[in-house]
Amino acid sequence: MIATENINTFWAALCIEELVRNGITFYCISPGSRSAPLTIAAAQNPQTDCHICHDERGAAYVALGYAKARGTPAALISTSGTAAANFYPAIVEAAMDAVPMIVLTADRPHELLDTGANQTIDQHHLYGRYARWSFTLPPPTTDISPRFILTTIDQAIHRSMRLPAGAVHLNCMFREPLVTPNKFSFPADAAFSRWQRNQAPFTRYRTGKLQVEDKDVSAVARTIDQSEEGLVIVGRLGRDARGIERLLDKLGWPVYADITSGLRLGRKKWPALDERLLHPTRQPDEWQISVVLHIGGALTSKAVQQWLERNPLQHYIHIHDDPRRLDAGHLLTEKYETEIGLFCQKLSKKMQDRQPSPRTDRLAKLSQLVRRRAEDEILRQSLNEPAIAHIVSRFILPHHGLLLGNSMPVRDMNLFAASDGPAVPCTANRGASGIDGAIATAVGYAHGLGRPVTLITGDIAALHDLNSLNLVRNSTMPIIIILINNDGGGIFSFLPIARHTEVEKYFQTPHGLTFEQAAAMFGLAYAQPASNAEFRDIYRDSCRREQSTIIEVRTTAEENLRLHQTVEEKIRLFIESGR
C-alpha cells in the first residue's frame, strides 16, 4: 500500500514503486533538497538498492556501467539546476551506444520559471535529441488521478528499453512543502485500488522481439554459399553471443573480432585475423575477397575501416538489431535489422557446411605468428603500455570483468590482447568515445555484473573522474584500476598534431602529478611497478586478494610511440621476409 501524508511524497512513492514493479531496483541518488520526495521514496522502498553518489556526472556513469552489464536500466535521482545538467555526458554516451537509463530530475513548479528563483533553469527537454523520451510531470495535485503517474512510468520504461535503447528523462516538478504533512485525498478509484492490491505494473508493454525473416536468412546463406571466400567482422555486441559463435565455428571464414565484441578474449575455434595484416603493404597478395559479413556494432580499429574503403566489395552485409546507419564509409550493400543471435543461429543451419580454405588457413597461421612477434617485442622491453594490455588479458581471473578506457587502453587491448587468456566480459564507452566517467562506469559495471572489475585507464581520464574514487572506496565489488600515467594525452603523439611542437602542451596537457596520494586520500591500496614482471605479479596478487587497488604505471608518450613504431616495423620486415 502507498500511504503518505504529503502529496509530493505520495506521487514520488508511486513513481518508485512502479519502477520497482518493472524490475528497476538499482538507484544512483545525488543529494539535493528539491528531490527529497524522490530520494525518500527510493530509500524507503524495501526492494531498492540505493547508492549515494555525491557527483551527478559520476552517478550517471555508474548507471551507464550497470546497464551495460545487465541490459536493464538503473535509475538516477537529482535535484534541479546544474545538478541535472551534469547527467548530460553519460546520457549522450547512452544514446550513442543504445544503453537504457531512467533519469528522474526534480524541478521547481511552473510559476517559478523565468522569475530569477534560485536554482531554477529550463529543464524541459534538457537533454535534447539524446533522450529517447522526455516528459515533465506537473506539480502533484488531487485533480489528476494517480493512474497518470503509473502509466507515465510504464511508458518511460518502454521507451528506454525499446531499440535503440537509451535514456528517458522524467522531469518532476514539486511545490513546497516538499515533505512535511499537507493532508490530501483522492476520489475512490477501482483501477488504482486494484493496482494497490497486487504487485504487477499498471500497464504491461508487450514489445515483440525483432523478426528474423526466413527469406532474409536464405538470402544471406545463398550469398555465402556462392562466395569462395569472405571475411567476418564482429563489432560491439550485447551479452548473449552464443548463436554468433556457432555461426563462426561453421563458416570457415577469417574472423576479425573487435575487443568490444566479447568474442576476442579466450581461445576460439575459428580462424582469427590480426588487423595488422589489413595494412596495404602486408595483406597476402593472393587473398582477395568480395563479401564481408559484419555482425553487431561499430569497431575500435581505424585500420579495418580503411581496409574496407580500399577494397571493392560485391557484398557488404550488416546484421544488427539497431535501425541506425552504421556506415561511415558509405559501403553497405545490405542491412538486416534483426535479432542478431537468432539470425546467426538460423543462418548456421541454413548454409552449407564448409571448411577453411588453404588461403584462410595460411592467413590464420600468419596472424598467429604476427601476434607472437608483437608479444615477444613488447614483453622483452621495459614496462610499457602494450605489455600492460597483454598481461591483463592473460592473467585476469575468469570470474572478473574488464573495462577499457578510451584513447590508448582500448586500442592497445585491441592490438595486443593475448589469445590464451580467459573469456571475461569486456566493454568500453565507445558510443561517443569520450574520456568522461571511466572510474564511475567501472563501479556500475562491477555492480551490474556482480563481479570484480579491472579498469585500464589513462591519467587524464583519471584526473577527469578523480572524485569517483570515493565510489570505488564504497563499492561492495572490488575495482582494480590500472592507471597508465604518461603525463598527458599520449594518444596525440600518434596524430598529425604531434608535428606542431610549438602548441604541444595544449594537446598533451602535461600535469606532473602522480596518484599515490589520491589512493591514500580515498583509502585505496596502491602499487607502482617498475617492470613488466613486477606488474604481472602485482596485478595477479591484486586479483586474488579482491581488494580495490590503484596500480599506477609510469610511462612516457615518446617511449610508447617509439615502441608502437618498432613493433610495426618488425612485423613489416617479418611479413616481407616470408614472401
ChimeraX attribute file (.defattr): number of C-alpha atoms within 10 A of each C-alpha:
attribute: neighborCount
match mode: 1-to-1
recipient: residues
	/A:1	10
	/A:2	10
	/A:3	10
	/A:4	16
	/A:5	14
	/A:6	19
	/A:7	26
	/A:8	28
	/A:9	25
	/A:10	20
	/A:11	26
	/A:12	23
	/A:13	23
	/A:14	22
	/A:15	22
	/A:16	27
	/A:17	26
	/A:18	24
	/A:19	24
	/A:20	20
	/A:21	15
	/A:22	19
	/A:23	15
	/A:24	21
	/A:25	20
	/A:26	25
	/A:27	25
	/A:28	26
	/A:29	26
	/A:30	23
	/A:31	17
	/A:32	15
	/A:33	13
	/A:34	24
	/A:35	26
	/A:36	21
	/A:37	22
	/A:38	27
	/A:39	25
	/A:40	15
	/A:41	21
	/A:42	28
	/A:43	16
	/A:44	13
	/A:45	15
	/A:46	11
	/A:47	16
	/A:48	19
	/A:49	14
	/A:50	18
	/A:51	18
	/A:52	15
	/A:53	24
	/A:54	17
	/A:55	19
	/A:56	26
	/A:57	24
	/A:58	31
	/A:59	31
	/A:60	33
	/A:61	30
	/A:62	33
	/A:63	32
	/A:64	34
	/A:65	33
	/A:66	29
	/A:67	25
	/A:68	26
	/A:69	23
	/A:70	18
	/A:71	19
	/A:72	21
	/A:73	30
	/A:74	28
	/A:75	26
	/A:76	26
	/A:77	29
	/A:78	32
	/A:79	25
	/A:80	25
	/A:81	18
	/A:82	14
	/A:83	20
	/A:84	25
	/A:85	17
	/A:86	17
	/A:87	22
	/A:88	19
	/A:89	19
	/A:90	31
	/A:91	30
	/A:92	22
	/A:93	23
	/A:94	30
	/A:95	23
	/A:96	19
	/A:97	22
	/A:98	23
	/A:99	30
	/A:100	33
	/A:101	33
	/A:102	29
	/A:103	26
	/A:104	22
	/A:105	25
	/A:106	28
	/A:107	30
	/A:108	27
	/A:109	17
	/A:110	14
	/A:111	9
	/A:112	14
	/A:113	15
	/A:114	10
	/A:115	10
	/A:116	9
	/A:117	11
	/A:118	11
	/A:119	13
	/A:120	17
	/A:121	20
	/A:122	13
	/A:123	22
	/A:124	14
	/A:125	16
	/A:126	16
	/A:127	21
	/A:128	12
	/A:129	11
	/A:130	22
	/A:131	24
	/A:132	25
	/A:133	20
	/A:134	21
	/A:135	14
	/A:136	17
	/A:137	18
	/A:138	16
	/A:139	17
	/A:140	22
	/A:141	16
	/A:142	11
	/A:143	8
	/A:144	11
	/A:145	14
	/A:146	19
	/A:147	16
	/A:148	11
	/A:149	19
	/A:150	23
	/A:151	17
	/A:152	18
	/A:153	24
	/A:154	20
	/A:155	16
	/A:156	23
	/A:157	25
	/A:158	20
	/A:159	21
	/A:160	25
	/A:161	22
	/A:162	15
	/A:163	18
	/A:164	18
	/A:165	25
	/A:166	27
	/A:167	32
	/A:168	28
	/A:169	26
	/A:170	23
	/A:171	24
	/A:172	27
	/A:173	20
	/A:174	27
	/A:175	19
	/A:176	12
	/A:177	12
	/A:178	17
	/A:179	20
	/A:180	12
	/A:181	13
	/A:182	13
	/A:183	9
	/A:184	12
	/A:185	9
	/A:186	11
	/A:187	8
	/A:188	8
	/A:189	11
	/A:190	9
	/A:191	11
	/A:192	14
	/A:193	11
	/A:194	12
	/A:195	17
	/A:196	14
	/A:197	9
	/A:198	10
	/A:199	13
	/A:200	14
	/A:201	19
	/A:202	22
	/A:203	16
	/A:204	12
	/A:205	11
	/A:206	7
	/A:207	9
	/A:208	7
	/A:209	11
	/A:210	14
	/A:211	12
	/A:212	18
	/A:213	12
	/A:214	12
	/A:215	9
	/A:216	14
	/A:217	20
	/A:218	15
	/A:219	14
	/A:220	20
	/A:221	19
	/A:222	14
	/A:223	15
	/A:224	21
	/A:225	16
	/A:226	9
	/A:227	13
	/A:228	13
	/A:229	20
	/A:230	22
	/A:231	21
	/A:232	21
	/A:233	21
	/A:234	27
	/A:235	21
	/A:236	24
	/A:237	21
	/A:238	18
	/A:239	14
	/A:240	11
	/A:241	17
	/A:242	13
	/A:243	17
	/A:244	21
	/A:245	19
	/A:246	18
	/A:247	20
	/A:248	20
	/A:249	17
	/A:250	18
	/A:251	25
	/A:252	22
	/A:253	28
	/A:254	24
	/A:255	24
	/A:256	21
	/A:257	24
	/A:258	26
	/A:259	26
	/A:260	28
	/A:261	25
	/A:262	22
	/A:263	24
	/A:264	24
	/A:265	25
	/A:266	17
	/A:267	14
	/A:268	15
	/A:269	11
	/A:270	19
	/A:271	23
	/A:272	24
	/A:273	24
	/A:274	22
	/A:275	21
	/A:276	19
	/A:277	21
	/A:278	17
	/A:279	14
	/A:280	14
	/A:281	12
	/A:282	16
	/A:283	16
	/A:284	18
	/A:285	9
	/A:286	7
	/A:287	12
	/A:288	16
	/A:289	16
	/A:290	15
	/A:291	20
	/A:292	22
	/A:293	20
	/A:294	22
	/A:295	24
	/A:296	22
	/A:297	22
	/A:298	22
	/A:299	20
	/A:300	19
	/A:301	15
	/A:302	10
	/A:303	16
	/A:304	19
	/A:305	16
	/A:306	14
	/A:307	16
	/A:308	15
	/A:309	14
	/A:310	10
	/A:311	12
	/A:312	14
	/A:313	17
	/A:314	14
	/A:315	20
	/A:316	19
	/A:317	20
	/A:318	22
	/A:319	22
	/A:320	23
	/A:321	22
	/A:322	20
	/A:323	12
	/A:324	11
	/A:325	9
	/A:326	16
	/A:327	11
	/A:328	10
	/A:329	10
	/A:330	9
	/A:331	16
	/A:332	18
	/A:333	12
	/A:334	13
	/A:335	15
	/A:336	20
	/A:337	17
	/A:338	20
	/A:339	16
	/A:340	23
	/A:341	25
	/A:342	17
	/A:343	23
	/A:344	24
	/A:345	18
	/A:346	18
	/A:347	24
	/A:348	22
	/A:349	14
	/A:350	17
	/A:351	20
	/A:352	14
	/A:353	11
	/A:354	12
	/A:355	13
	/A:356	17
	/A:357	14
	/A:358	9
	/A:359	16
	/A:360	22
	/A:361	17
	/A:362	15
	/A:363	21
	/A:364	21
	/A:365	15
	/A:366	19
	/A:367	19
	/A:368	17
	/A:369	16
	/A:370	23
	/A:371	22
	/A:372	14
	/A:373	15
	/A:374	21
	/A:375	20
	/A:376	13
	/A:377	17
	/A:378	22
	/A:379	18
	/A:380	12
	/A:381	12
	/A:382	14
	/A:383	20
	/A:384	22
	/A:385	27
	/A:386	25
	/A:387	26
	/A:388	26
	/A:389	24
	/A:390	22
	/A:391	24
	/A:392	23
	/A:393	23
	/A:394	19
	/A:395	17
	/A:396	22
	/A:397	20
	/A:398	12
	/A:399	14
	/A:400	22
	/A:401	24
	/A:402	25
	/A:403	26
	/A:404	28
	/A:405	29
	/A:406	23
	/A:407	18
	/A:408	23
	/A:409	25
	/A:410	23
	/A:411	21
	/A:412	19
	/A:413	26
	/A:414	25
	/A:415	21
	/A:416	22
	/A:417	25
	/A:418	23
	/A:419	19
	/A:420	13
	/A:421	20
	/A:422	18
	/A:423	22
	/A:424	20
	/A:425	22
	/A:426	23
	/A:427	25
	/A:428	23
	/A:429	27
	/A:430	21
	/A:431	18
	/A:432	16
	/A:433	15
	/A:434	17
	/A:435	19
	/A:436	24
	/A:437	27
	/A:438	29
	/A:439	33
	/A:440	29
	/A:441	29
	/A:442	36
	/A:443	33
	/A:444	31
	/A:445	32
	/A:446	27
	/A:447	24
	/A:448	24
	/A:449	20
	/A:450	18
	/A:451	19
	/A:452	26
	/A:453	31
	/A:454	28
	/A:455	27
	/A:456	27
	/A:457	25
	/A:458	29
	/A:459	26
	/A:460	23
	/A:461	22
	/A:462	24
	/A:463	16
	/A:464	15
	/A:465	19
	/A:466	20
	/A:467	19
	/A:468	28
	/A:469	25
	/A:470	18
	/A:471	25
	/A:472	24
	/A:473	19
	/A:474	15
	/A:475	17
	/A:476	16
	/A:477	23
	/A:478	26
	/A:479	32
	/A:480	26
	/A:481	25
	/A:482	26
	/A:483	24
	/A:484	26
	/A:485	24
	/A:486	25
	/A:487	20
	/A:488	23
	/A:489	21
	/A:490	26
	/A:491	18
	/A:492	18
	/A:493	18
	/A:494	17
	/A:495	9
	/A:496	8
	/A:497	12
	/A:498	15
	/A:499	12
	/A:500	8
	/A:501	10
	/A:502	8
	/A:503	11
	/A:504	15
	/A:505	12
	/A:506	11
	/A:507	16
	/A:508	19
	/A:509	13
	/A:510	16
	/A:511	13
	/A:512	9
	/A:513	13
	/A:514	16
	/A:515	20
	/A:516	16
	/A:517	12
	/A:518	16
	/A:519	20
	/A:520	11
	/A:521	11
	/A:522	16
	/A:523	15
	/A:524	20
	/A:525	15
	/A:526	19
	/A:527	18
	/A:528	17
	/A:529	17
	/A:530	15
	/A:531	15
	/A:532	21
	/A:533	15
	/A:534	13
	/A:535	23
	/A:536	18
	/A:537	14
	/A:538	16
	/A:539	26
	/A:540	17
	/A:541	12
	/A:542	23
	/A:543	21
	/A:544	11
	/A:545	11
	/A:546	17
	/A:547	18
	/A:548	26
	/A:549	24
	/A:550	24
	/A:551	24
	/A:552	23
	/A:553	24
	/A:554	18
	/A:555	18
	/A:556	15
	/A:557	20
	/A:558	12
	/A:559	14
	/A:560	20
	/A:561	15
	/A:562	13
	/A:563	18
	/A:564	17
	/A:565	13
	/A:566	15
	/A:567	17
	/A:568	15
	/A:569	11
	/A:570	15
	/A:571	20
	/A:572	17
	/A:573	11
	/A:574	15
	/A:575	17
	/A:576	12
	/A:577	8
	/A:578	7
	/A:579	8
